[in-house]
């Protein structure tokens, strides 16, 4: 993982086209697969998690945190982030969703520090709106980078 | 009285519960309150010893009727006002 940002540029996709939440979660999962951090099974486990547990992963307006349980489908701790060209609905009061962060972890605690950094960034006032309107990966990184040094 | 234990719960105990835990810890610190906040998952949270369970509103219904400690549903993890109110209310009630 990049030292400066908890999410590397390769793990970002901006203005992704997705017909529904499943396609959107899979798009985020495919980035983890492409990075060699998780397998296709993990991506499908993230979809199943929403099907089984409901849309609770839409933890705040416009934003979903997609993940599944630590398992053998995870190769290393990692995170990916996508923004959507058109938002999708999960069936949550916080719909519609414009930004999806997907995470995979090998165990519950190993990724705590990087999660803390990510949490601080996405919970900044207005961060989700700025991510949603970003046109390039560089703009996304600029928003994510705002936390640096604080 | 021993240390107050707050359990932040999500589906698997490693995603949104961690964000929730970080935010609760922030609120406690800002208000000079002390409690241990730890993460739990939906499947095992009821068997973990704690004084309260903070959980997303959607998941709260699954444990609300079975929990022996207060279950505090959170609608918007980003909403500092909601988190602050609910955390402070719990701390006030608990230490009454």
gemmi code that builds the backbone of each chain (N, CA, C; Angstrom):
import gemmi

chains = {
    "A": [
        ("UNK", (0.836, -1.197, 0.000), (0.000, 0.000, 0.000), (0.873, 1.249, 0.000)),
        ("UNK", (0.446, 2.234, -0.730), (1.177, 3.498, -0.805), (1.345, 4.089, 0.590)),
        ("UNK", (2.504, 4.656, 0.821), (2.749, 5.183, 2.163), (2.025, 6.487, 2.434)),
        ("UNK", (1.893, 7.284, 1.370), (1.326, 8.605, 1.594), (-0.195, 8.541, 1.741)),
        ("UNK", (-0.821, 7.711, 0.920), (-2.272, 7.588, 0.991), (-2.635, 6.157, 1.355)),
        ("UNK", (-3.633, 5.990, 2.167), (-4.056, 4.624, 2.486), (-4.643, 3.902, 1.273)),
        ("UNK", (-5.063, 4.659, 0.272), (-5.610, 4.026, -0.928), (-4.724, 4.421, -2.105)),
        ("UNK", (-4.173, 3.430, -2.789), (-3.271, 3.747, -3.904), (-4.076, 4.172, -5.132)),
        ("UNK", (-3.423, 4.884, -6.016), (-4.096, 5.400, -7.209), (-4.678, 4.257, -8.060)),
        ("UNK", (-3.954, 3.150, -8.083), (-4.432, 1.995, -8.861), (-5.740, 1.446, -8.300)),
        ("UNK", (-5.997, 1.713, -7.042), (-7.213, 1.191, -6.414), (-8.368, 2.188, -6.458)),
        ("UNK", (-8.233, 3.182, -7.293), (-9.304, 4.174, -7.441), (-9.920, 4.064, -8.827)),
        ("UNK", (-11.228, 4.243, -8.904), (-11.886, 4.375, -10.200), (-12.932, 5.476, -10.067)),
        ("UNK", (-12.911, 6.383, -11.031), (-13.749, 7.569, -10.945), (-14.854, 7.509, -11.991)),
        ("UNK", (-16.051, 7.930, -11.589), (-17.201, 7.986, -12.501), (-17.473, 6.644, -13.176)),
        ("UNK", (-17.521, 5.629, -12.377), (-17.811, 4.278, -12.857), (-19.295, 4.196, -13.237)),
        ("UNK", (-19.558, 3.453, -14.305), (-20.949, 3.231, -14.688), (-21.417, 1.910, -14.087)),
        ("UNK", (-22.470, 1.965, -13.315), (-23.016, 0.740, -12.716), (-24.531, 0.842, -12.748)),
        ("UNK", (-25.172, -0.248, -13.161), (-26.623, -0.226, -13.314), (-27.328, -0.317, -11.966)),
        ("UNK", (-26.692, -0.986, -11.004), (-27.330, -1.157, -9.698), (-26.249, -1.343, -8.635)),
        ("UNK", (-26.680, -1.523, -7.381), (-25.688, -1.610, -6.307), (-24.775, -2.820, -6.442)),
        ("UNK", (-25.319, -3.911, -6.988), (-24.474, -5.107, -7.131), (-23.319, -4.839, -8.090)),
        ("UNK", (-23.635, -4.223, -9.210), (-22.577, -3.896, -10.171), (-21.570, -2.935, -9.542)),
        ("UNK", (-22.066, -2.015, -8.737), (-21.184, -1.027, -8.117), (-20.247, -1.687, -7.099)),
        ("UNK", (-20.802, -2.569, -6.271), (-19.962, -3.268, -5.283), (-18.940, -4.150, -6.004)),
        ("UNK", (-19.393, -4.805, -7.071), (-18.458, -5.655, -7.825), (-17.347, -4.817, -8.459)),
        ("UNK", (-17.682, -3.633, -8.935), (-16.647, -2.771, -9.534), (-15.585, -2.422, -8.498)),
        ("UNK", (-16.019, -2.146, -7.277), (-15.058, -1.850, -6.213), (-14.241, -3.098, -5.880)),
        ("UNK", (-14.912, -4.249, -5.841), (-14.237, -5.508, -5.545), (-13.230, -5.894, -6.621)),
        ("UNK", (-13.564, -5.601, -7.871), (-12.644, -5.963, -8.959), (-11.319, -5.229, -8.815)),
        ("UNK", (-11.351, -4.034, -8.248), (-10.097, -3.294, -8.029), (-9.221, -4.026, -7.011)),
        ("UNK", (-9.859, -4.594, -5.984), (-9.099, -5.367, -4.993), (-8.526, -6.625, -5.642)),
        ("UNK", (-9.318, -7.214, -6.538), (-8.839, -8.402, -7.252), (-7.656, -8.039, -8.148)),
        ("UNK", (-7.800, -6.948, -8.880), (-6.737, -6.528, -9.801), (-5.448, -6.201, -9.055)),
        ("UNK", (-5.594, -5.726, -7.820), (-4.415, -5.387, -7.014), (-3.779, -6.639, -6.404)),
        ("UNK", (-4.445, -7.773, -6.589), (-3.921, -9.005, -5.997), (-4.174, -9.088, -4.504)),
        ("UNK", (-5.152, -8.338, -4.025), (-5.389, -8.277, -2.578), (-6.517, -9.201, -2.118)),
        ("UNK", (-7.404, -9.537, -3.038), (-8.520, -10.429, -2.692), (-8.937, -11.177, -3.954)),
        ("UNK", (-9.691, -12.233, -3.765), (-10.120, -13.045, -4.906), (-11.552, -12.685, -5.303)),
        ("UNK", (-11.976, -13.262, -6.425), (-13.343, -13.055, -6.889), (-14.354, -13.486, -5.820)),
        ("UNK", (-14.005, -14.526, -5.076), (-14.908, -14.998, -4.014), (-15.170, -13.897, -2.994)),
        ("UNK", (-14.143, -13.106, -2.722), (-14.325, -12.029, -1.743), (-15.316, -10.994, -2.274)),
        ("UNK", (-15.166, -10.658, -3.556), (-16.097, -9.697, -4.163), (-17.531, -10.196, -4.022)),
        ("UNK", (-17.726, -11.471, -4.311), (-19.080, -12.020, -4.211), (-19.552, -12.076, -2.752)),
        ("UNK", (-18.617, -12.258, -1.833), (-18.986, -12.262, -0.413), (-19.474, -10.878, 0.023)),
        ("UNK", (-18.901, -9.831, -0.571), (-19.366, -8.475, -0.241), (-20.800, -8.281, -0.731)),
        ("UNK", (-21.096, -8.814, -1.928), (-22.463, -8.714, -2.452), (-23.410, -9.514, -1.546)),
        ("UNK", (-22.996, -10.724, -1.189), (-23.840, -11.568, -0.323), (-24.085, -10.903, 1.021)),
        ("UNK", (-23.079, -10.198, 1.531), (-23.219, -9.560, 2.843), (-24.362, -8.551, 2.821)),
        ("UNK", (-24.469, -7.790, 1.747), (-25.563, -6.814, 1.645), (-26.894, -7.552, 1.506)),
        ("UNK", (-26.885, -8.630, 0.725), (-28.130, -9.392, 0.549), (-28.598, -9.972, 1.880)),
        ("UNK", (-27.650, -10.447, 2.682), (-28.026, -11.120, 3.923), (-28.301, -10.141, 5.075)),
        ("UNK", (-27.484, -9.108, 5.159), (-27.578, -8.227, 6.326), (-28.340, -6.936, 6.030)),
        ("UNK", (-28.679, -6.709, 4.774), (-29.376, -5.480, 4.423), (-28.386, -4.367, 4.141)),
        ("UNK", (-28.929, -3.187, 3.863), (-28.091, -2.096, 3.373), (-27.411, -1.286, 4.473)),
        ("UNK", (-27.114, -1.914, 5.596), (-26.530, -1.133, 6.701), (-25.179, -0.539, 6.347)),
        ("UNK", (-24.549, -1.105, 5.302), (-23.224, -0.605, 4.936), (-23.270, 0.806, 4.352)),
        ("UNK", (-24.467, 1.259, 4.037), (-24.615, 2.665, 3.643), (-24.658, 3.452, 4.952)),
        ("UNK", (-23.477, 3.703, 5.486), (-23.383, 4.180, 6.868), (-23.614, 5.664, 7.017)),
        ("UNK", (-23.615, 6.381, 5.901), (-23.956, 7.796, 5.967), (-24.439, 8.215, 4.584)),
        ("UNK", (-25.058, 9.382, 4.472), (-25.631, 9.759, 3.178), (-24.605, 9.677, 2.052)),
        ("UNK", (-25.012, 9.063, 0.954), (-24.254, 8.992, -0.294), (-23.058, 8.051, -0.261)),
        ("UNK", (-22.850, 7.364, 0.850), (-21.604, 6.597, 0.998), (-21.842, 5.187, 1.540)),
        ("UNK", (-21.238, 4.209, 0.868), (-21.307, 2.828, 1.353), (-19.909, 2.308, 1.637)),
        ("UNK", (-19.804, 1.578, 2.725), (-18.562, 0.884, 3.065), (-18.810, -0.598, 2.820)),
        ("UNK", (-18.273, -1.098, 1.702), (-18.516, -2.506, 1.368), (-17.399, -3.373, 1.928)),
        ("UNK", (-17.786, -4.432, 2.596), (-16.769, -5.384, 3.018), (-17.423, -6.701, 3.385)),
        ("UNK", (-16.593, -7.716, 3.548), (-17.083, -9.004, 4.016), (-16.172, -9.435, 5.149)),
        ("UNK", (-16.440, -10.575, 5.704), (-15.639, -11.051, 6.832), (-14.221, -11.398, 6.373)),
        ("UNK", (-13.256, -11.267, 7.274), (-11.912, -11.759, 6.945), (-12.012, -13.245, 6.585)),
        ("UNK", (-11.306, -13.663, 5.545), (-11.376, -15.078, 5.151), (-10.171, -15.415, 4.286)),
        ("UNK", (-10.139, -16.643, 3.830), (-9.047, -17.064, 2.944), (-9.129, -16.385, 1.588)),
        ("UNK", (-10.255, -15.751, 1.293), (-10.397, -15.036, 0.026), (-9.641, -13.708, 0.052)),
        ("UNK", (-9.135, -13.338, 1.228), (-8.349, -12.105, 1.349), (-6.862, -12.459, 1.344)),
        ("UNK", (-6.134, -11.789, 0.459), (-4.703, -12.074, 0.346), (-3.899, -11.115, 1.224)),
        ("UNK", (-4.296, -9.860, 1.229), (-3.650, -8.890, 2.115), (-4.626, -7.746, 2.403)),
        ("UNK", (-4.365, -6.997, 3.441), (-5.216, -5.856, 3.773), (-5.136, -4.826, 2.656)),
        ("UNK", (-6.277, -4.347, 2.245), (-6.261, -3.334, 1.188), (-7.612, -2.621, 1.176)),
        ("UNK", (-7.672, -1.560, 0.390), (-8.918, -0.812, 0.238), (-8.994, -0.270, -1.180)),
        ("UNK", (-10.196, -0.144, -1.690), (-10.388, 0.496, -2.990), (-11.548, 1.468, -2.870)),
        ("UNK", (-11.572, 2.425, -3.765), (-12.634, 3.418, -3.711), (-13.114, 3.719, -5.122)),
        ("UNK", (-14.419, 3.696, -5.312), (-14.971, 4.101, -6.596), (-16.000, 5.212, -6.388)),
        ("UNK", (-16.080, 6.062, -7.404), (-17.191, 7.004, -7.441), (-18.037, 6.629, -8.645)),
        ("UNK", (-19.313, 6.938, -8.585), (-20.244, 6.491, -9.617), (-20.677, 7.642, -10.513)),
        ("UNK", (-20.774, 7.338, -11.801), (-21.283, 8.352, -12.729), (-22.731, 8.675, -12.385)),
        ("UNK", (-23.510, 7.636, -12.173), (-24.884, 7.812, -11.702), (-25.036, 7.022, -10.406)),
        ("UNK", (-25.639, 7.626, -9.388), (-25.720, 6.939, -8.092), (-26.603, 5.689, -8.162)),
        ("UNK", (-26.390, 4.793, -7.204), (-27.219, 3.588, -7.119), (-27.904, 3.566, -5.744)),
        ("UNK", (-28.991, 2.803, -5.665), (-29.706, 2.695, -4.404), (-29.536, 1.302, -3.810)),
        ("UNK", (-29.340, 1.282, -2.487), (-29.190, 0.012, -1.773), (-30.471, -0.344, -1.004)),
        ("UNK", (-31.392, 0.602, -0.944), (-32.557, 0.379, -0.092), (-32.356, 0.946, 1.301)),
        ("UNK", (-31.457, 1.916, 1.417), (-31.144, 2.536, 2.704), (-31.723, 3.935, 2.778)),
        ("UNK", (-31.921, 4.410, 3.994), (-32.357, 5.801, 4.155), (-31.271, 6.775, 3.726)),
        ("UNK", (-30.042, 6.275, 3.647), (-28.933, 7.135, 3.233), (-28.688, 7.096, 1.725)),
        ("UNK", (-29.566, 6.406, 0.980), (-29.483, 6.415, -0.483), (-29.696, 7.817, -1.006)),
        ("UNK", (-29.351, 8.120, -2.255), (-28.585, 7.282, -3.183), (-27.081, 7.348, -2.893)),
        ("UNK", (-26.381, 6.326, -3.325), (-24.954, 6.205, -3.029), (-24.110, 6.630, -4.232)),
        ("UNK", (-23.179, 7.522, -3.957), (-22.285, 8.041, -4.996), (-20.859, 7.513, -4.843)),
        ("UNK", (-20.505, 7.115, -3.639), (-19.117, 6.717, -3.370), (-19.128, 5.388, -2.623)),
        ("UNK", (-18.293, 4.457, -3.082), (-18.185, 3.176, -2.380), (-16.721, 2.921, -2.026)),
        ("UNK", (-16.513, 2.675, -0.760), (-15.189, 2.253, -0.288), (-15.308, 0.769, 0.002)),
        ("UNK", (-14.413, -0.024, -0.598), (-14.436, -1.444, -0.232), (-13.134, -1.776, 0.468)),
        ("UNK", (-13.242, -2.575, 1.485), (-12.038, -2.955, 2.225), (-11.977, -4.467, 2.351)),
        ("UNK", (-10.759, -4.971, 2.422), (-10.588, -6.388, 2.732), (-9.494, -6.486, 3.778)),
        ("UNK", (-9.679, -7.375, 4.714), (-8.671, -7.515, 5.752), (-8.477, -8.990, 6.094)),
        ("UNK", (-7.253, -9.311, 6.476), (-6.935, -10.704, 6.790), (-7.384, -11.059, 8.203)),
        ("UNK", (-7.424, -10.075, 9.066), (-8.018, -10.283, 10.383), (-8.592, -8.949, 10.851)),
        ("UNK", (-9.247, -8.974, 11.996), (-9.984, -7.794, 12.409), (-9.102, -6.608, 12.765)),
        ("UNK", (-7.936, -6.865, 13.265), (-7.157, -5.784, 13.858), (-6.031, -5.252, 12.989)),
        ("UNK", (-5.584, -6.070, 12.039), (-4.367, -5.707, 11.315), (-4.510, -4.390, 10.552)),
        ("UNK", (-5.703, -4.065, 10.133), (-5.878, -2.894, 9.278), (-6.356, -1.668, 10.050)),
        ("UNK", (-6.295, -1.748, 11.356), (-6.897, -0.688, 12.153), (-6.303, 0.693, 11.867)),
        ("UNK", (-4.994, 0.759, 11.760), (-4.374, 2.072, 11.560), (-4.758, 2.679, 10.213)),
        ("UNK", (-4.736, 1.862, 9.144), (-5.114, 2.435, 7.850), (-6.599, 2.769, 7.828)),
        ("UNK", (-7.409, 1.985, 8.525), (-8.834, 2.327, 8.594), (-9.050, 3.645, 9.322)),
        ("UNK", (-8.258, 3.866, 10.346), (-8.386, 5.131, 11.080), (-8.100, 6.306, 10.165)),
        ("UNK", (-7.058, 6.163, 9.355), (-6.712, 7.263, 8.438), (-7.828, 7.473, 7.423)),
        ("UNK", (-8.335, 6.360, 6.890), (-9.424, 6.477, 5.914), (-10.644, 7.112, 6.568)),
        ("UNK", (-10.941, 6.686, 7.786), (-12.117, 7.210, 8.486), (-12.009, 8.720, 8.677)),
        ("UNK", (-10.831, 9.156, 9.081), (-10.664, 10.604, 9.292), (-10.916, 11.375, 8.005)),
        ("UNK", (-10.465, 10.796, 6.889), (-10.630, 11.505, 5.620), (-12.076, 11.559, 5.167)),
        ("UNK", (-12.733, 10.405, 5.190), (-14.089, 10.411, 4.631), (-15.077, 11.080, 5.567)),
        ("UNK", (-14.719, 11.231, 6.828), (-15.634, 11.863, 7.755), (-15.397, 13.363, 7.889)),
        ("UNK", (-14.503, 13.887, 7.078), (-14.367, 15.348, 7.050), (-15.635, 15.932, 6.442)),
        ("UNK", (-16.011, 17.081, 6.949), (-17.208, 17.751, 6.431), (-17.083, 17.938, 4.911)),
        ("UNK", (-18.076, 17.474, 4.188), (-18.101, 17.712, 2.750), (-17.235, 16.778, 1.923)),
        ("UNK", (-16.520, 15.855, 2.577), (-15.587, 14.989, 1.836), (-16.306, 14.124, 0.801)),
        ("UNK", (-17.459, 13.584, 1.181), (-18.153, 12.685, 0.256), (-18.629, 13.451, -0.981)),
        ("UNK", (-19.135, 14.664, -0.772), (-19.569, 15.467, -1.923), (-18.392, 15.791, -2.838)),
        ("UNK", (-17.259, 16.077, -2.221), (-16.084, 16.395, -3.044), (-15.594, 15.164, -3.793)),
        ("UNK", (-15.661, 14.011, -3.149), (-15.281, 12.770, -3.836), (-16.250, 12.499, -4.980)),
        ("UNK", (-17.546, 12.663, -4.704), (-18.568, 12.351, -5.703), (-18.424, 13.228, -6.939)),
        ("UNK", (-17.980, 14.461, -6.745), (-17.902, 15.366, -7.904), (-16.532, 15.339, -8.568)),
        ("UNK", (-15.591, 14.608, -8.023), (-14.252, 14.550, -8.622), (-14.327, 13.924, -10.018)),
        ("UNK", (-13.566, 14.495, -10.942), (-13.575, 13.985, -12.318), (-12.387, 13.075, -12.601)),
        ("UNK", (-11.357, 13.164, -11.778), (-10.152, 12.374, -12.029), (-9.663, 11.731, -10.733)),
        ("UNK", (-8.831, 10.706, -10.905), (-8.252, 10.034, -9.742), (-7.406, 11.018, -8.927)),
        ("UNK", (-6.774, 11.965, -9.636), (-5.952, 12.950, -8.932), (-6.799, 13.803, -7.991)),
        ("UNK", (-7.986, 14.157, -8.465), (-8.872, 14.956, -7.607), (-9.315, 14.155, -6.387)),
        ("UNK", (-9.548, 12.876, -6.595), (-9.917, 12.019, -5.456), (-8.765, 11.954, -4.464)),
        ("UNK", (-7.565, 11.768, -4.991), (-6.397, 11.702, -4.107), (-6.217, 13.007, -3.347)),
        ("UNK", (-6.539, 14.111, -3.995), (-6.410, 15.406, -3.327), (-7.356, 15.480, -2.123)),
        ("UNK", (-8.567, 14.964, -2.285), (-9.503, 14.966, -1.159), (-8.989, 14.028, -0.070)),
        ("UNK", (-8.542, 12.850, -0.477), (-8.052, 11.882, 0.506), (-6.810, 12.394, 1.206)),
        ("UNK", (-6.074, 13.225, 0.492), (-4.809, 13.706, 1.038), (-4.971, 14.874, 2.015)),
        ("UNK", (-6.166, 15.417, 2.090), (-6.396, 16.586, 2.946), (-6.062, 16.338, 4.407)),
        ("UNK", (-6.162, 15.079, 4.778), (-5.937, 14.744, 6.189), (-4.443, 14.719, 6.541)),
        ("UNK", (-3.607, 14.624, 5.515), (-2.166, 14.437, 5.787), (-1.640, 15.532, 6.691)),
        ("UNK", (-0.892, 15.124, 7.673), (-0.231, 16.085, 8.540), (-1.085, 16.538, 9.717)),
        ("UNK", (-2.356, 16.168, 9.715), (-3.183, 16.605, 10.834), (-3.230, 15.523, 11.883)),
    ],
    "B": [
        ("UNK", (-17.178, 1.595, 40.729), (-17.664, 1.090, 39.446), (-16.492, 0.869, 38.500)),
        ("UNK", (-16.522, -0.244, 37.791), (-15.450, -0.554, 36.837), (-15.542, 0.320, 35.610)),
        ("UNK", (-14.677, 0.068, 34.702), (-14.650, 0.870, 33.486), (-15.881, 0.579, 32.626)),
        ("UNK", (-16.416, 1.621, 32.028), (-17.571, 1.461, 31.146), (-17.098, 0.868, 29.821)),
        ("UNK", (-17.829, -0.140, 29.363), (-17.437, -0.809, 28.112), (-18.517, -0.618, 27.046)),
        ("UNK", (-18.129, 0.006, 25.944), (-19.053, 0.236, 24.833), (-18.626, -0.635, 23.657)),
        ("UNK", (-19.589, -1.405, 23.144), (-19.290, -2.247, 21.998), (-19.876, -1.616, 20.723)),
        ("UNK", (-19.011, -1.390, 19.728), (-19.460, -0.903, 18.426), (-19.591, -2.128, 17.521)),
        ("UNK", (-20.771, -2.297, 16.938), (-21.048, -3.552, 16.230), (-21.390, -3.310, 14.765)),
        ("UNK", (-20.844, -4.177, 13.892), (-21.307, -4.226, 12.497), (-21.401, -5.684, 12.094)),
        ("UNK", (-21.582, -5.942, 10.834), (-21.798, -7.307, 10.375), (-20.655, -8.244, 10.725)),
        ("UNK", (-19.422, -7.742, 10.582), (-18.275, -8.630, 10.762), (-17.264, -8.117, 11.773)),
        ("UNK", (-17.532, -6.966, 12.343), (-16.637, -6.474, 13.384), (-15.337, -5.876, 12.889)),
        ("UNK", (-15.273, -5.537, 11.608), (-13.999, -4.990, 11.143), (-14.175, -3.859, 10.136)),
        ("UNK", (-15.386, -3.459, 9.839), (-15.578, -2.402, 8.854), (-16.216, -1.190, 9.489)),
        ("UNK", (-17.532, -1.101, 9.343), (-18.193, 0.090, 9.852), (-18.103, 0.185, 11.372)),
        ("UNK", (-17.988, -0.950, 12.059), (-17.867, -0.882, 13.523), (-16.591, -0.162, 13.927)),
        ("UNK", (-15.562, -0.307, 13.110), (-14.300, 0.357, 13.420), (-14.448, 1.876, 13.257)),
        ("UNK", (-15.161, 2.281, 12.209), (-15.418, 3.716, 12.020), (-16.249, 4.251, 13.187)),
        ("UNK", (-17.246, 3.482, 13.570), (-18.105, 3.898, 14.669), (-17.292, 4.034, 15.954)),
        ("UNK", (-16.439, 3.066, 16.192), (-15.598, 3.092, 17.381), (-14.719, 4.353, 17.402)),
        ("UNK", (-14.137, 4.673, 16.253), (-13.268, 5.852, 16.168), (-14.060, 7.114, 16.501)),
        ("UNK", (-15.297, 7.194, 15.966), (-16.109, 8.385, 16.209), (-16.561, 8.476, 17.674)),
        ("UNK", (-16.914, 7.349, 18.259), (-17.323, 7.376, 19.678), (-16.141, 7.807, 20.547)),
        ("UNK", (-14.974, 7.281, 20.243), (-13.779, 7.646, 21.008), (-13.512, 9.151, 20.909)),
        ("UNK", (-13.754, 9.696, 19.719), (-13.591, 11.150, 19.527), (-14.519, 11.933, 20.451)),
        ("UNK", (-15.797, 11.510, 20.448), (-16.800, 12.206, 21.272), (-16.417, 12.122, 22.748)),
        ("UNK", (-16.011, 10.937, 23.193), (-15.644, 10.760, 24.602), (-14.491, 11.685, 24.970)),
        ("UNK", (-13.489, 11.715, 24.092), (-12.302, 12.516, 24.357), (-12.662, 14.003, 24.440)),
        ("UNK", (-13.483, 14.435, 23.483), (-13.865, 15.852, 23.446), (-14.643, 16.268, 24.695)),
        ("UNK", (-15.294, 15.300, 25.323), (-16.116, 15.620, 26.486), (-15.489, 15.141, 27.797)),
        ("UNK", (-14.202, 14.828, 27.701), (-13.463, 14.391, 28.887), (-14.122, 13.226, 29.607)),
        ("UNK", (-14.633, 12.284, 28.806), (-15.248, 11.094, 29.385), (-14.352, 9.897, 29.095)),
        ("UNK", (-14.491, 8.905, 29.943), (-13.635, 7.737, 29.773), (-14.468, 6.474, 29.650)),
        ("UNK", (-14.202, 5.685, 28.606), (-14.840, 4.383, 28.433), (-13.975, 3.574, 27.480)),
        ("UNK", (-14.075, 2.263, 27.603), (-13.391, 1.401, 26.647), (-14.345, 1.133, 25.491)),
        ("UNK", (-13.912, 1.402, 24.262), (-14.746, 1.138, 23.095), (-14.083, 0.018, 22.299)),
        ("UNK", (-14.841, -1.011, 21.983), (-14.270, -2.107, 21.200), (-15.259, -2.561, 20.133)),
        ("UNK", (-14.736, -3.273, 19.123), (-15.552, -3.691, 17.990), (-16.098, -5.096, 18.191)),
        ("UNK", (-17.298, -5.304, 17.666), (-17.880, -6.637, 17.712), (-18.648, -6.918, 16.438)),
        ("UNK", (-19.007, -8.178, 16.227), (-19.794, -8.528, 15.054), (-21.192, -8.968, 15.472)),
        ("UNK", (-22.084, -8.914, 14.522), (-23.494, -9.178, 14.780), (-23.702, -10.552, 15.416)),
        ("UNK", (-22.944, -11.538, 14.945), (-23.150, -12.904, 15.407), (-22.802, -13.126, 16.872)),
        ("UNK", (-21.786, -12.431, 17.361), (-21.306, -12.727, 18.713), (-21.482, -11.570, 19.698)),
        ("UNK", (-22.031, -10.440, 19.228), (-22.031, -9.245, 20.075), (-22.811, -9.439, 21.383)),
        ("UNK", (-23.851, -10.275, 21.343), (-24.669, -10.415, 22.549), (-23.972, -11.227, 23.630)),
        ("UNK", (-22.950, -11.969, 23.257), (-22.243, -12.750, 24.276), (-21.001, -12.025, 24.796)),
        ("UNK", (-20.729, -10.830, 24.262), (-19.590, -10.055, 24.748), (-20.024, -9.181, 25.929)),
        ("UNK", (-19.218, -9.180, 26.961), (-19.551, -8.364, 28.131), (-19.376, -6.887, 27.783)),
        ("UNK", (-20.445, -6.112, 27.945), (-20.355, -4.676, 27.686), (-21.525, -3.976, 28.366)),
        ("UNK", (-21.472, -2.650, 28.384), (-22.534, -1.874, 29.027), (-23.497, -1.254, 28.028)),
        ("UNK", (-23.100, -1.232, 26.750), (-23.982, -0.720, 25.712), (-23.479, -1.199, 24.358)),
        ("UNK", (-24.424, -1.297, 23.418), (-24.067, -1.660, 22.048), (-24.476, -0.511, 21.136)),
        ("UNK", (-23.511, 0.059, 20.435), (-23.776, 1.052, 19.398), (-23.746, 0.315, 18.068)),
        ("UNK", (-24.756, 0.548, 17.237), (-24.904, -0.255, 16.027), (-25.699, 0.542, 15.009)),
        ("UNK", (-25.500, 0.253, 13.730), (-26.259, 0.974, 12.711), (-27.746, 0.673, 12.892)),
        ("UNK", (-28.559, 1.658, 12.551), (-29.995, 1.533, 12.778), (-30.557, 0.272, 12.119)),
        ("UNK", (-30.093, 0.004, 10.902), (-30.652, -1.141, 10.170), (-30.351, -2.479, 10.838)),
        ("UNK", (-29.168, -2.580, 11.428), (-28.825, -3.854, 12.081), (-29.410, -3.956, 13.488)),
        ("UNK", (-29.759, -2.804, 14.060), (-30.160, -2.802, 15.465), (-31.389, -3.669, 15.710)),
        ("UNK", (-32.286, -3.717, 14.713), (-33.527, -4.485, 14.886), (-33.253, -5.965, 15.115)),
        ("UNK", (-32.112, -6.424, 14.613), (-31.815, -7.859, 14.736), (-31.427, -8.273, 16.146)),
        ("UNK", (-31.011, -7.300, 16.949), (-30.567, -7.672, 18.301), (-31.360, -6.982, 19.404)),
        ("UNK", (-32.132, -5.966, 19.002), (-32.818, -5.109, 19.972), (-33.565, -5.902, 21.043)),
        ("UNK", (-34.329, -6.908, 20.628), (-35.181, -7.630, 21.572), (-34.422, -8.610, 22.457)),
        ("UNK", (-33.229, -8.975, 22.029), (-32.495, -10.008, 22.771), (-31.386, -9.440, 23.650)),
        ("UNK", (-31.060, -8.167, 23.451), (-29.919, -7.612, 24.174), (-30.272, -7.302, 25.621)),
        ("UNK", (-29.316, -7.549, 26.506), (-29.528, -7.265, 27.932), (-28.985, -5.896, 28.319)),
        ("UNK", (-28.300, -5.253, 27.396), (-27.761, -3.912, 27.654), (-28.404, -2.952, 26.656)),
        ("UNK", (-28.336, -1.636, 26.915), (-28.934, -0.689, 25.969), (-28.341, -0.842, 24.566)),
        ("UNK", (-29.239, -0.856, 23.568), (-28.808, -0.880, 22.170), (-29.059, 0.508, 21.600)),
        ("UNK", (-28.013, 1.143, 21.103), (-28.132, 2.512, 20.631), (-27.949, 2.542, 19.116)),
        ("UNK", (-29.052, 2.742, 18.375), (-28.980, 2.719, 16.916), (-28.443, 4.043, 16.370)),
        ("UNK", (-27.546, 3.961, 15.417), (-26.969, 5.148, 14.799), (-27.399, 5.197, 13.334)),
        ("UNK", (-28.012, 6.289, 12.943), (-28.489, 6.396, 11.568), (-27.382, 6.859, 10.627)),
        ("UNK", (-26.673, 7.880, 11.046), (-25.680, 8.489, 10.146), (-24.354, 8.606, 10.893)),
        ("UNK", (-23.394, 7.792, 10.493), (-22.110, 7.752, 11.194), (-21.364, 9.077, 11.098)),
        ("UNK", (-21.719, 9.852, 10.084), (-21.026, 11.105, 9.829), (-21.576, 12.230, 10.702)),
        ("UNK", (-22.783, 12.032, 11.205), (-23.473, 13.101, 11.906), (-22.943, 13.226, 13.338)),
        ("UNK", (-22.089, 14.199, 13.521), (-21.436, 14.374, 14.820), (-22.454, 14.678, 15.910)),
        ("UNK", (-23.494, 15.431, 15.542), (-24.522, 15.802, 16.507), (-25.237, 14.553, 17.024)),
        ("UNK", (-25.635, 13.688, 16.104), (-26.321, 12.461, 16.505), (-25.430, 11.611, 17.413)),
        ("UNK", (-24.198, 11.428, 16.996), (-23.288, 10.585, 17.781), (-22.997, 11.190, 19.148)),
        ("UNK", (-22.813, 12.503, 19.158), (-22.507, 13.165, 20.420), (-23.691, 13.053, 21.370)),
        ("UNK", (-24.893, 13.352, 20.873), (-26.094, 13.277, 21.712), (-26.287, 11.879, 22.287)),
        ("UNK", (-26.185, 10.891, 21.408), (-26.471, 9.520, 21.844), (-25.396, 9.006, 22.795)),
        ("UNK", (-24.159, 9.384, 22.539), (-23.072, 8.950, 23.428), (-23.210, 9.612, 24.793)),
        ("UNK", (-23.458, 10.916, 24.785), (-23.561, 11.638, 26.058), (-24.786, 11.194, 26.854)),
        ("UNK", (-25.897, 10.950, 26.145), (-27.098, 10.471, 26.839), (-26.845, 9.134, 27.519)),
        ("UNK", (-26.185, 8.242, 26.793), (-25.888, 6.943, 27.387), (-24.982, 7.100, 28.607)),
        ("UNK", (-23.954, 7.893, 28.472), (-22.996, 8.049, 29.567), (-23.687, 8.657, 30.797)),
        ("UNK", (-24.592, 9.597, 30.525), (-25.307, 10.259, 31.616), (-26.227, 9.263, 32.328)),
        ("UNK", (-27.004, 8.516, 31.541), (-27.916, 7.533, 32.131), (-27.151, 6.464, 32.897)),
        ("UNK", (-26.043, 6.064, 32.308), (-25.317, 4.936, 32.899), (-24.662, 5.309, 34.221)),
        ("UNK", (-24.221, 6.551, 34.307), (-23.472, 6.950, 35.508), (-24.359, 7.627, 36.545)),
        ("UNK", (-25.673, 7.621, 36.264), (-26.618, 8.261, 37.182), (-26.555, 7.680, 38.573)),
    ],
}
model = gemmi.Model(1)
for chain_id, residues in chains.items():
    chain = gemmi.Chain(chain_id)
    for i, (resn, *xyz) in enumerate(residues, 1):
        res = gemmi.Residue()
        res.name, res.seqid = resn, gemmi.SeqId(i, " ")
        for name, pos in zip(("N", "CA", "C"), xyz):
            atom = gemmi.Atom()
            atom.name, atom.element = name, gemmi.Element(name[0])
            atom.pos, atom.b_iso = gemmi.Position(*pos), 0.0
            res.add_atom(atom)
        chain.add_residue(res)
    model.add_chain(chain)
structure = gemmi.Structure()
structure.add_model(model)
structure.setup_entities()
